[in-house]
Amino acid sequence: MEALLSCTEGTLSPYVPSADKPWDSRRAQHVLRRTGFGASPADLKKALLLSPSASVDQILDDALALPLPPAPPWAELTLPQYTNFPVEAFEQGLSWVRLWIKDMIRFGFREKLALFWHNHFVTQAETFACPSYLYQYHKLLQQHALGNFKTFVKAMGTTPAMLVFLNGVQNNRFSPNENYARELLELFTLGRDNGYTQEDIKQVARALTGWISVPVLCGPIGFAPFFFDDGQKTIFGKTGAWNYESLHDLLFAERSKEIARYICTKLYRHFVHPQPNEEIINGMAKTFLDNQFEIAPVLRELFKSEHFFSDPVVGVQIKSPMELILGFIKDGQFAYDTEEILNGIYYLGGLLGQQLFQPPDVAGWPGNRAWINSDTLNGRWDTLDIYLFLLYTQQPETLRSLAKTLASSPNDPSAITSAITGFFLPNGLQHPADYDRAAKVLKHEVPQNYYDSGQWNLDWDIAPAQVALLIQYLYKLPDFQLT
C-alpha cells in the first residue's frame, strides 16, 4: 500500500518563512484561495503585510465575527400564506442563492466552510421544497461553520430540511425509519463501517423517534411525545432509555476518537490535499478532542502549519465549479453584482456539476478529480469564455486595470505575461518556452517592432483585448484547474 502514501511534508508546527520557503505571493495566494474564493491583488498585498500566522488569524477571526445575513421576509412563511407557491417559492429560493454567491465572493472563508458543511450534512432543496426550510438549513451551516461540531450535529438532526430529506419526519415508535440514523453514523459522524453495527442503527432510529409534528406545511416541525419510543435501547453496548439529547451525548462519548479522525480527514482532504497524511490527521484529531470538538482551533492550527505551506500542497486540488467561477471573478475584481450574472453563475455551476442546494445524493459531491471529465472540462472553458466575453464587451477597462496592477512594466510584454501568469496559475509555468508561447498570445497581431521600440504599452486601445486573449489562453491550460 506504499504507493498510496501521501507525498506531502512538514508537521503541524507553525510555518516559519525562510530563504527556501519564503512568505511570498505564491504562499499568500495559497492560503487565501484555499480558505476563500479567490484572492485579488489587494488581498495579496494586505496578507503580505502580515506574518503568515497573523494572516491566518485574521481570516478566522473575521469569519468568527461575521454576522449572519438578515432573515428574508419569507423566512417563516407557511404554505397557506402563498398565493402561487411554485412561482413564488422558486424566486425566493433563487434570491437566496444569489445572496449566498455574493457572500462567497465578499466574505470568503465562512461561506467556503458553509459550502463544505452543505456537502457534509447533505440535503436536497427539491425534496423539502419550502423556502423557509432552505433558509433555516442554510442558517445552521453558517452559524455553526466554525463552532462546536457536537452542537452542530444536534441542531442539524431537527432542522426541517433534514427531517424531510432523510425521512425523520416519518420516524415514530410504531414504524421506525432508519434513514437518518444510518446517515448520522455513516456520513455525518463516524464514517462507513466504523464503530457501529446494523443493530446500532436500528436502536439509534428508535432514540430519534418523535420529531413528526407538522401542524402546517412549510411550518415548524416539532416533537410529539406520544410517537417517541421511550423503551430501553442498547447502542454501542450501552443500555438506557436513550432519547435525542442523550443519544448524541452517548455517541460523542463512546465514539469520540472515531468522530475526530473522520471529520479531520474530511477537512484535510477538502482544504489541504486529496491524499490523507495520517500523521497530520492524527494531530488534528488530537486538537479536536482536546478542544471538545470545537472546529476553529483545528483549522487555525492546520492553516498555520509548515505542512499546509509546504510545496507539495500548493496547487494540487482541482477547483470545484464554484471555486473556478467565483475565484476567477474575485481574483480579477471583475463585475458580478447583477441578477443576470448571479443567475448565470448558479445555472452554469449546475451544468458543471455543482448546483447549490442540490447535491446529487446524500453522499454529496465526490469532489476533486470527479469534477472533471471531457464534458465538464469543455463546459468550464465555455463558462469562462461566456463571462470573459461579457466582461470585455461591457467593462474592458477592468482587464487593462488588472494588468497594470500586476505588472511592474507597462510596455514589456514578457514581464506582463509573467506577472499575469504567476497570478492566475498557482505554480506558474514550468519552462521558459512556456512563457514565450504565452507572451506570443499577449502580443497578438501587433508587429514586433512596436515592442522592440517600446512604443507599445498597456494604454493602447487594443490592450484590453490582448489581456483577454492571454487570460483565455491561461484558463485553458491544465494548471488553471488547480488551486
Secondary structure, DSSP 4 states (H G I P E B T S, - for coil): -GGGS------SSBP---SSS---HHHHHHHHHHSSS---HHHHHHHHTS-HHHHHHHHHHHHHHPPPPPPPTTTT--GGG-SSHHHHHHHHHHHHHHHHHHHHHHHTHHHHHHHHHHTTS---HHHH--HHHHHHHHHHHHHTTTSBHHHHHHHHHTSHHHHHHTTGGG-BTTB---HHHHHIIIIIIS-TTSS--HHHHHHHHHHTTT--B-SSTTS--B--GGGS--S-EEETTEEE---HHHHHHHHHHHTHHHHHHHHHHHHHHHHT-SS--HHHHHHHHHHHHHTTTBHHHHHHHHHHBTTTTSGGGTT-SBPPHHHHHHHHHHHHT----SHHHHHHHHHHHHHTT--TT--SSTT----GGGG-SHHHHHHHHHHHHHHHHHHHHH-THHHHHHHHHH-S-TT-HHHHHHHHHHHHSTT--SSHHHHHHHHHHHHTTS-HHHHHTT---TTSTTHHHHHHHHHHHHHTSGGGGB-
